C-alpha cells in the first residue's frame, strides 16, 4: 500500500482527536484535578511504575487526601502509609523510596522539590521517564517522557528506529519539536492503550494508518 509522507504535526493532530473519548494518562489527570506540585506528581509517578492507571489514580488520590506535603507524609505511621498505597505494585519498596524523597525534600529543599532534572533523578526510584514527565507537567519544561507506549508507537510509525526507550528518548530529543515534547506522552499513552496496542493493533481504526510504516506489525485488526 502506498503511504503518505510522515508528518509528526499531522500525526499528533490526528491522534489528539482519536484519543479524546478515552481516559487521560494518570499524571495529566491528576494535574487537572489540582495535584500540581513536583512532590505530588513525582509520588504519583512512582506509584504508577508497573501499575495500571486504573489503580494508580485511586491510590494517589487516597494518599493525597491525607498527605500532599512532605511533612504530612513523614507524619504518617509506616503501617498507615503502606496501607494507603498497597494496591500499587512493589508498594513496600515504593513506600521507602517516597519516605526518603519526603525527608530529602524537607532537609535539602525546605519542603518544596525544585524543577531541576539533576535533583529529581538523584532521588530513589526516580528515572528519566518520571523526572521528565514531572518537569513537563508540573514545571512546563519541554521534556520528553518515554514509556512503553511512546517507544512502541513512534517506532511503529517509523518516526524513530530504536531498540530501547532510552534510545527513543535520545532520538526524540533530536527530532521532536519542543511544542510537542510534553504532549507526546499525554497523547500516545491512551493511543497506545486503545488503538496502537502492543499486539493486534487496531490499524483499521487508526487515523495515522495512511502515514504509518507499520514497523513490526505482524497482525492487526
Phi, psi and omega in degrees: 000133177291133180251144174287153175303139183283133176231119181295325180293318177293317180300314182289327173300315180294318180294322180304316179288322185292327184268358182306323181283348187265157176300146179283159174301147194303311185292327177292322177297314180296320178301315181293339177276356177109359177270093196237001181276159176302317181299311181298312183289329177293317177297319179297322180293320177296316176303323187286345184296125183056029182224135181289151179302327180297337175264319182304314185299306180295326178295314180297316179298319180296318178296315184288344173298333184240345184209097176253350180240154178306318181297322179298318181295317181293337178281345181286133171301147185305316183293327177290318179297314179302318182295326181293327187246012189294343177284346177280143179298142178055043190295328181293317176298316180296322179299317178295319179298315182292324176295319178296319178298317179297317180296317179292325176299319180289314187284326188250343188224023177054033175086003183226109180294139183276163174276072186219121185300312183300321178296315185294316182286350175279351182274147183296135177083000184253114175254191183298321183299308182294318180299312182292321180296315180293317179296324179290314186281310186281328189248349180074018178281142180282072183251144178264124176252116185254117171246191183297327182288313179298318179298310184294312187293314183293329175286321179296321176296334189087010179290324172231165176224092188222163184254353184208158176303323179297319178291324177296319177303312180298319180293316182292327177297335178268342186250319192281125176303145184304326184295344181254358193292325175278319185293333185299325176289316179302323183276317189279343174294303177294326178297317179290331179284317193254339182235299184266061187287168184295319177240143180045061179298155182273066183298328181293339180252009187270125180287348181262359187305325182294340180249345190284133178285346179054041181299126177079359180281117180264317177221151180209168178257000000 
